[in-house]
Amino acid sequence: MGAIEVSHEENLLFNANSKYPLIGYQMFYSMEIQECLPFLREHETISRIWVEPEEIPYLINDHELIHLILQAAVRNRPSYL
């Protein structure tokens, strides 16, 4: 669906030796899950959780744009779901 670019180029307090990149991206995508395989955490995060859309405001409160993206994704669900 899109991405939010997070840039620290103008952040005077940015630490180039931290674990965060100078410019990063938060990706947003919509998918139809047909099969849920075991989570082995070999190549990504250490955990994975499923969250219903109505629970998002209780888990993510850092940016209004995230909520607008989620609302657009839910509105544009294929009719066969």
C-alpha positions as CSV (number, residue, x, y, z in Angstrom):
1,M,0.0,0.0,0.0
2,G,2.9,2.3,0.7
3,A,5.6,3.4,3.1
4,I,6.5,6.1,5.6
5,E,10.1,7.4,5.3
6,V,11.7,8.2,8.6
7,S,14.7,10.5,8.1
8,H,17.1,11.7,10.7
9,E,19.0,13.9,8.2
10,E,18.0,17.1,10.1
11,N,18.1,15.5,13.6
12,L,21.1,17.1,15.4
13,L,20.9,14.4,18.1
14,F,21.1,11.5,15.7
15,N,23.8,8.9,16.6
16,A,25.4,7.4,13.6
17,N,26.6,4.5,15.8
18,S,23.1,3.5,17.0
19,K,21.2,0.6,15.7
20,Y,18.9,2.9,13.7
21,P,19.6,3.9,10.1
22,L,19.9,7.6,9.0
23,I,16.9,7.0,6.7
24,G,14.5,4.1,7.3
25,Y,11.1,3.0,5.9
26,Q,8.0,1.5,7.5
27,M,6.3,-0.6,4.9
28,F,2.6,-1.2,4.8
29,Y,1.0,-3.9,2.7
30,S,-2.2,-5.8,2.5
31,M,-2.5,-9.5,1.9
32,E,-4.8,-12.4,1.9
33,I,-3.3,-15.1,4.2
34,Q,-4.1,-18.6,3.0
35,E,-1.8,-20.6,5.2
36,C,0.0,-19.8,8.5
37,L,3.2,-21.7,8.8
38,P,5.3,-22.2,12.0
39,F,7.3,-19.1,13.0
40,L,11.0,-20.1,13.3
41,R,12.4,-16.5,13.7
42,E,15.4,-17.4,11.6
43,H,15.4,-14.3,9.3
44,E,13.3,-11.6,11.0
45,T,12.1,-10.5,14.3
46,I,12.0,-12.6,17.5
47,S,8.2,-12.7,17.7
48,R,5.1,-12.3,15.6
49,I,1.6,-11.4,16.8
50,W,-1.7,-11.2,14.9
51,V,-3.7,-8.1,15.7
52,E,-7.3,-7.4,14.7
53,P,-7.7,-3.9,13.1
54,E,-9.8,-2.6,15.9
55,E,-6.9,-3.4,18.4
56,I,-4.4,-1.2,16.5
57,P,-5.0,2.0,18.5
58,Y,-4.2,0.2,21.7
59,L,-0.8,-1.1,20.3
60,I,0.4,1.6,18.0
61,N,0.1,5.3,19.0
62,D,3.1,6.9,17.5
63,H,1.7,8.4,14.3
64,E,-1.8,9.3,13.0
65,L,-0.8,8.3,9.4
66,I,-0.6,4.6,10.5
67,H,-4.2,4.7,11.5
68,L,-5.2,6.3,8.2
69,I,-3.3,3.6,6.2
70,L,-5.0,0.8,8.2
71,Q,-8.5,2.4,7.6
72,A,-7.8,2.6,3.9
73,A,-6.7,-1.1,3.8
74,V,-9.8,-2.3,5.7
75,R,-12.1,-0.2,3.4
76,N,-10.5,-1.7,0.3
77,R,-10.6,-5.4,1.2
78,P,-11.6,-7.6,-1.7
79,S,-15.3,-8.5,-1.6
80,Y,-14.5,-12.3,-1.5
81,L,-13.1,-12.0,2.1
